Amino acid sequence: MTPLEKTIEQIEKARISYDRKHIVRIVAVSKYAQTAQIESLVSEGQRAFGENRVQDLEKKSAALLTLPIEWHFVGAIQSNKINKLLSINPAIIHSIDSLKLAKTINDRLSGRVQRALLQINSAKEAAKNGVPPEEAVDTYQEITACCPLIKLEGVMTIGAHTDDQKKIEKSFAVTYKIFDKLKNNGAEILSMGMSGDFELAIANGANLLRLGSVLFGR
């Protein structure tokens, strides 16, 4: 059984336990992967891949241009890299973390609509980017209202950085409540859960997982 097959088996168990009708997608986070490893996963049927550095996204997307890959950007966005990021045309940007950043991106889109997610710092950790949870609904609605070229499709969070499962679950539960409130504003994607906590994320409603080490190793 390949790492992808084993991971899908684990996802299926968690998904069925949560809701048999629930659909879960995988973004394979390939920041430590070589192109040959990405090609191998594509041959197994994986299509969505994520990078957290603009230069790596540019390099890998160009090298694998002929493959049927949907590229996601999952990292922090530096203002001096926005133009380059937009020129690559990622399928979804996961990491819009403020109204200010959204306005800057919107102004540079030159008529093209960009799919995106609002990043929420649900664990309120100083080392993480993201909108505070108590501001997330208002920020989401403000971006939707004033940034017509950004199509927000949901929210993203990174689980609490701890071994305490209750704290991780709380950060996911907080994000789900926000997501649920935003469904009337078009939110469909709840991106949370990484290699160490994806089953817990699914149990709290995640429908998009960002998985790296379980698929590629370290």
N, C-alpha and C positions, 0 to 999 in steps of 0.2 A: 504493500500500500504506500503510495507516495504521500509526502507531507500535505499536498493539496487534498487528496482523497481523505486522509485521516481528519483534516480540519473540517472538511465538508460534513463528515460523519458526526463530528462533535456539534457542529452548527445545527444539523438536522435534529439531533436529540434535544438541544436547547430550544429550537424553534417550535417543535411539536409540543414540548412541555408548556411553552408560553401560549401558543395558539396555532393550530394546524393550518390556518389560512394565512398566517403571517409570512411575508416574503422577506428574505434577508439577502443582501448583496455583499460581495467582498471587493474591497479595493486592496490590491496587493501592494504594500508600501515597499518600493524597490530601492530605497536610498542606499542600502549597503550591497545591492545585488549587481552582478555583472550582466551584460547584455545576453550572454548565453543562458543564464539562469532565467531571465525574463522570457527568452524564446522558448525555453522548456515549459514554463507555465502556460504560455500561449498555446503550445501544442496540446496541453491537457484541457484547454477550454477556457482558461482565465482570460478576461478581456480588459478589466479596469485595473490600472496601475497608478500609484501615487508617488510623487516626489516632493521633498520639502525644501529643496534648493533650486532656484531658477536655473542656474547654470547646469545642474544635473538634468533637469527636465528638458532643457534645450538639447543637450548632448544626446541623451538616450532617445528622445522622440525622433531626432534626426537619424540616428543610427538604425532605428527600428521602424522607419517610415512606411515600409511596405507591409507591416504586420497589422492585423485588425485590433489595434489597441486604443482604448479610451483613456486618455491621460487626465489625472486629477492633480491639482496642486494642494498640498496639505500642510505646508509650512507657514511660518511667519512671513509677512510681506514687508520688505524694506521699500521705502518710497523711491529709492533710486533704481529699483528693479521692476517697478510696475510696468513701464513701457515694454521691456523685454518679455515679461510674463504674458502680457496681453498679446504680444506678437506671436507667441507660441499657440495661443488659442486653446487653453485647456478646457476640457469638457465641463468641469466644475472646480471652482475655487472654494475650498473648505474653510478658509481662515480669514474672513472679513471680521475684524474684531472691534470696529468702532464706526460711528456715523461719519467721522472725519475721513477715515480710510475709504469708506464706501463712496463718498462724494468725490474724492480724488480719482478713484478708479472710474467712476461714472463719467467724469469730465474727460478722461483719456480714451474712452472706448470708441470714439469716432463713428457713432451710429450703429455699432455692433452690439447685440445683446449678449451679456455674459451670465451664465448660470452660476449661482453661488450659495453658500451657507453662511449663517451668522455664527461665529465662534463664541461660546459662553464659558466663562471661567466659573463653573458651578461649584468647584471646591474652594474657591476664593484663595488660591495659592499665589503668592507674590511672584513666583518664577514663571507663571503661565500668562499668556495673553488671553484676551477674551472679555466680553461685556459682563459686568456683574449680573448675577441672575435676577436681581430685583429691577434691573434696567432693561432686561432683554426684550420683553414684549414691546415696550415703547420704542426701543431702538430699531427693532425689526420693522415695526409699522412706519417709523420715520424714513427708514431706507426705502421701503416699498413706495412711499409717497413722493419722495424727492429725488430718487435715483432711477429714472425710468429705464436706463440701459442695464441695470443690474436686476436679474430675475432671481430673487431669493426663493429657494425651494425647500428650506428647512434650516436646521441648526446642527451644530457640531460641538462636542465637548471632549476633553481628555479627562478620564477618571482620576480621582484623587490619588496623589503619589504617596502610597502607603501600602503596607501589608494588611491593614485593617479592612477586612471585607465589608464591614458595616459602613465605614466611611466612603469606600468606593461606591457601594450601592446607593448611599445617600446622594452622592454627586450625580449619579445616573437618574435617580428618581426625581431630583430637582429639575434636571434637564427635560425629562419626559413631561413633567407638568407644564413647563414652558411650551414645549412642542405641541402639547394637546391644546393649549390656549391659542396657538397660532395656526391651527388647522383651517380656521375660517379665513386666514390671510394667505392661504395657498401653501402652507408648509406640508410637505410630503416626506421629506428625508430627515431621519434622525440618525446622524452619524456619530456613533460612540462605541467604544470597545476596541481594544487592541489585543495583541497576542496573549497578554497575561490576564485579561479580564473580559474577553468577548462573550463568554457564556453568561456572565452576570449582566452584561450589557443587554443581551438578547432578552433575558428575564425581565428587564426593565423597558422593553419596547424598541430597542435599537433595530433599525432595518438596513443600516449600512455600516460595515465593519472595516477598520483600517488595520490590516494584518501584515506584519513584516517577518519577524523571526520564526514564527511557526511555519511559514511557507519557505523561507530562504535560509534559515539558520543564521548563525553569527560566526 
